[in-house]
């Protein structure tokens, strides 16, 4: 026995699930890119290794390794419409620059980046989910 319209209903539900899944992945991917760029943009001034810090409260570029090391892990699927990634520096001393270490002063670059882009991340999610829901 076949119910009239059931195949079409299941096809529609599958399409909605696929589109919701894609929207979630897009939000995570774009959010990671925004956080990465904001953290990389928080570096200011430059000096050679062993020379004193120049400028204000932002970290300087010395070799550029720390700044270049800030990136996102691959986006992974956790479940239906649920994705995750991690964004952060890959060099060991990234935490010491962010938080300070022993007698060294802190030059936060990551936390201020997240704070700065959080409203933009919320807008991005609202926009992408809004597009999905309008379809």
KAMO-V661004 format. One record per helix or strand of 3 or more residues. SS is the DSSP state (H for helix, E for strand). FROM is the first residue (numbers start at 1). TO is the last residue. If there is no record, write none. Layout:
BEGIN
ss=SS from=FROM to=TO
ss=SS from=FROM to=TO
END
This chain:
BEGIN
ss=H from=6 to=41
ss=H from=65 to=69
ss=E from=76 to=79
ss=E from=82 to=84
ss=H from=94 to=99
ss=H from=110 to=134
END
